[in-house]
Amino acid sequence: LNGEPISRSEALKVESERPKRKTVGSLVRHTTTGGIGLITHHTMWDADWGAFRVQFNKPVDNVINGRVVNQLSHITDRADKFEFTY
């Protein structure tokens, strides 16, 4: 870390402190709809944000203005709109 050699156990500790990355195959929850599913594709949302396409485990209600408009089987949204489910 500072140029000094470290032991294997110290290296594993540093590795475990890194935040877990969301990748294709990760199980996530969409914070807006509450739907749970697997990330199937990664793309770019804009110049600053990545995006994920998530296939939901079961269809999720798409609520607009308090009314259910349709059901979603998948969604593509900005990466910060998803969180890990454990």
Secondary structure, DSSP 8 states (H G I E B T S, - for coil): --SS---HHHHHHHHHHS-----TT-EEEETTT--EEEEEEEEESSSS-EEEEEEEEEEEEEEETTEEEEEEEEEEEEGGGEEE--
